[in-house]
Amino acid sequence: METAEILEILEDWNFWKKGQETGIERKEYLQKLDEIGNAGQVIAITGVRRSGKSTIMRQYIKNLMQNGVKPENILYVNFEDRRFTELSLALLNKIYDLYLEHLSPGPKPYILLDEVHKIEGWEKFARTMHELGKAKVIVSGSNSKLLSSSISSVLTGRHLDMEVYPLDFSEFLMFKGIYLKDRLDILSQRHIIKSALNEYLKYGGFPLVCLKNMKDELLQTYFEDIITKDVVERHAVTNIPKLKSLAKFYLSNAGRRISFNALSKSLGLSLDTVERYSYYLAESYLVSFIKKFSYSVKEQERTQAVVYAVDNGLKNAVGFVFSRDIGWLYQNAIANELMKRHGAEGVFYWMSVAQEEVDFVVKPKQKVEQLVQVCYSLEIAETKKKEINALLKASRELKCGNLLVITENKEGEEKFGRKKIKYMPLWKWLLKQ
């Protein structure tokens, strides 16, 4: 590419000569970036496509400038820009050289590389910048394995990670213009909040979907982009119809245990292909697989996992609707919130030999911290008995007394012998009340 073409692209994206649209602040992520930004490491921002990574990076740039960093000391490159006719390490080096030549930044500028996984060998550039103290590097990618084993070997001990999710419910309310100052404010607006929850459960938390009309159309486009750009192109998948069928099956069955063997037979694909495709879909953040809790790693790996969609909007817009049971939407929303709070590796499900189930086991570190059961309604005595008995049994087995049932409306506590179970409506739990 010619020098003038590259400079034109860079000037369009950067704050050197003009302001940039930065949208509604995602304060939680900006705070975390501030915290880890002082550690002197390469920062890797990952998350599903369209979750807001690029916007957060621009917001971070704005904050840097408000804190005294000059615009010319910040370089932002968006490798999704279609005007980049080549994507290579040579292009990245050329961009850096042009930046130094034309902007003359001060020592150790900020370099932010958006969707950097498109550049093969970017990690070598990042390592050089880091080790020689030439720049503070922040990268982003729509891939959970942005720092895969091969990349990590280059950046071992030199990087910190931050995952970005679609809007949580608190952020969703803010995007809708509903601001909650304190607990009293929350209680006074609970009817508005509960109405907003219905929209959140239906359309999910992608920022642009939240703000725009044509929501289903946007979500369909997102699905196609994730499949095409983050799976097909990255992994050279040729059987695209079967890949899409598998993806739609997972979105349709969010919250259910899945069998790779059964899917292999129903889709007419080899077991190896189903497993590979499933890995690719998880890598792109479209779905997550929660393992059965066991102190035996071998048992975790050999038992069926429960699949969850990254966003209820995608589940509803793309998946096949077999049931109007809102309980599945509750469960999917809770799964994503738990993974955001505790990390995907800290969330499991529990199942007894007799097939009794607890939806979520929270174990972010060495100890099981909480058992969570999801039950939209407890009005049917038999349903309540089943859910409570499973929770109590898991409590005894896992030696955990922090027991929670998330419902539509029920709130309070109930004792069962020496055990105490807390009930909480979904909207309150999502707001961390």
CORGIKA-V362928 format. One record per backbone hydrogen bond with DSSP energy under -0.5 kcal/mol. CO is the residue of the C=O (numbers start at 1). NH is the residue of the N-H. E is the energy in kcal/mol with one decimal. If there is no record, write none. Layout:
co=<CO	CO>
nh=<NH	NH>
e=<E	E>
This chain:
co=<2	3	4	5	6	7	8	9	10	25	26	26	27	28	29	30	31	32	33	34	35	36	37	42	43	43	44	44	45	46	48	52	53	54	55	56	57	58	59	60	61	62	63	64	65	70	71	73	75	77	77	78	81	83	86	88	89	90	91	92	93	94	95	96	97	98	99	99	100	109	110	110	111	111	112	112	113	113	114	115	116	118	119	121	121	122	123	124	125	126	127	128	129	129	130	134	135	136	137	138	139	140	141	141	143	145	146	148	149	150	151	151	152	155	158	160	162	164	168	169	170	171	172	173	174	177	179	182	183	184	185	187	189	190	191	192	193	194	195	196	197	198	199	200	205	206	207	208	214	215	216	217	218	219	220	221	222	223	224	225	225	226	226	227	227	228	231	232	232	238	239	240	241	242	243	244	245	246	247	248	248	249	251	253	256	259	260	261	262	263	264	264	270	271	272	273	274	275	276	277	278	279	280	281	281	282	283	286	288	288	289	290	291	295	296	297	298	299	305	306	307	308	311	312	313	314	314	315	320	324	325	325	326	327	328	329	330	331	332	333	334	335	336	337	338	339	343	344	346	348	349	350	352	356	358	360	360	361	361	362	362	367	367	370	371	372	373	373	376	379	380	381	382	383	384	385	386	387	388	389	390	391	392	393	394	395	395	401	402	403	404	405	405	406	407	412	414	416	419	420	421	422	423	424	425	426	427	428	429>
nh=<6	7	8	9	10	11	12	13	14	27	29	30	31	32	33	34	35	36	37	38	38	39	40	160	45	139	46	162	141	164	51	56	57	58	59	60	61	62	63	64	65	66	67	69	68	73	74	110	112	79	114	81	84	85	88	92	93	94	95	96	97	98	99	100	101	102	103	104	104	136	75	112	113	138	77	114	116	140	79	118	119	120	122	124	125	126	127	128	129	130	131	132	134	135	133	109	137	111	43	113	45	116	47	143	146	148	148	152	153	154	154	155	156	158	42	44	46	48	172	173	174	175	176	178	177	179	181	186	187	188	189	190	193	194	195	196	197	198	199	200	201	202	203	204	167	210	211	212	218	219	220	221	222	223	224	225	226	227	228	229	230	230	231	231	232	233	235	236	237	240	243	244	245	246	247	248	249	250	251	252	320	253	254	256	307	263	264	265	266	267	268	269	274	275	276	277	278	279	280	281	282	283	284	286	287	285	144	310	290	308	291	306	349	297	300	301	302	303	258	290	255	288	315	316	317	318	319	319	322	326	328	329	330	331	332	333	334	335	336	337	338	339	340	341	342	343	346	347	363	361	293	358	355	352	350	362	372	348	363	369	370	365	369	362	404	360	375	406	408	381	384	385	386	387	388	389	390	391	392	393	394	395	396	397	398	399	400	403	371	422	373	407	424	375	426	423	421	419	416	403	414	405	412	407	429	430	431	433	432>
e=<-2.0	-2.6	-1.9	-1.8	-2.4	-2.7	-1.6	-1.3	-2.0	-1.0	-0.7	-1.9	-2.6	-1.7	-2.6	-2.1	-2.0	-2.9	-2.0	-0.6	-0.7	-1.4	-0.6	-2.5	-0.5	-3.1	-0.6	-2.4	-2.0	-3.3	-1.6	-2.3	-2.1	-2.1	-2.5	-2.2	-2.0	-2.3	-2.2	-2.3	-2.3	-2.2	-1.3	-2.4	-1.7	-2.1	-1.6	-2.7	-3.4	-0.7	-3.3	-1.7	-1.7	-1.0	-0.5	-1.9	-2.5	-2.1	-2.8	-2.1	-2.4	-2.6	-2.3	-2.2	-2.3	-2.8	-2.2	-0.6	-1.1	-2.6	-3.0	-0.5	-0.5	-2.6	-2.6	-0.6	-0.7	-2.0	-2.1	-1.4	-2.5	-0.7	-1.7	-1.3	-1.0	-2.4	-2.4	-2.2	-2.4	-2.3	-3.3	-2.3	-1.8	-1.1	-0.9	-0.8	-0.6	-3.1	-2.2	-2.8	-3.2	-2.4	-1.1	-1.1	-1.4	-1.0	-0.6	-3.6	-1.4	-0.6	-1.1	-2.0	-0.6	-2.7	-3.3	-2.8	-2.2	-0.5	-2.7	-2.3	-1.7	-2.6	-1.4	-3.2	-1.7	-0.8	-0.6	-2.0	-2.3	-2.2	-1.2	-1.2	-2.6	-2.6	-1.7	-2.3	-2.0	-1.2	-1.2	-2.5	-2.7	-1.3	-3.2	-1.8	-3.1	-2.3	-1.4	-2.0	-2.2	-2.4	-2.3	-2.0	-2.4	-2.3	-2.1	-2.5	-2.7	-2.5	-2.8	-2.8	-0.8	-1.4	-0.6	-0.7	-3.1	-2.7	-2.5	-1.2	-1.0	-1.7	-1.9	-2.7	-2.1	-2.3	-2.4	-2.8	-2.0	-2.3	-2.3	-2.3	-0.5	-1.6	-0.8	-1.9	-2.0	-2.2	-2.3	-1.7	-2.4	-2.5	-0.9	-1.7	-2.2	-2.3	-2.4	-3.1	-2.3	-2.1	-2.4	-2.3	-2.0	-2.5	-1.7	-1.4	-1.0	-1.4	-3.2	-2.4	-0.5	-2.5	-0.5	-2.7	-1.9	-0.6	-1.9	-2.0	-1.6	-1.3	-2.4	-3.1	-3.8	-2.5	-2.0	-2.6	-2.6	-2.3	-0.8	-1.2	-1.0	-0.6	-1.3	-0.5	-2.2	-2.5	-2.2	-2.2	-2.4	-2.4	-1.9	-1.9	-2.7	-2.2	-2.0	-2.4	-2.8	-2.0	-1.8	-1.1	-3.1	-2.9	-3.9	-2.3	-1.8	-2.4	-2.3	-0.5	-2.8	-2.4	-0.7	-3.0	-1.2	-0.6	-0.5	-3.0	-2.4	-2.1	-0.6	-2.8	-1.9	-0.7	-2.3	-2.5	-2.1	-2.3	-2.8	-2.5	-1.8	-1.8	-2.7	-2.3	-2.4	-2.0	-2.0	-2.3	-2.9	-0.8	-1.6	-1.2	-2.4	-2.4	-2.9	-0.5	-2.1	-2.7	-2.3	-3.4	-3.0	-2.0	-3.2	-0.6	-2.1	-2.7	-1.9	-2.1	-2.1	-2.8	-1.1	-2.6	-1.7>
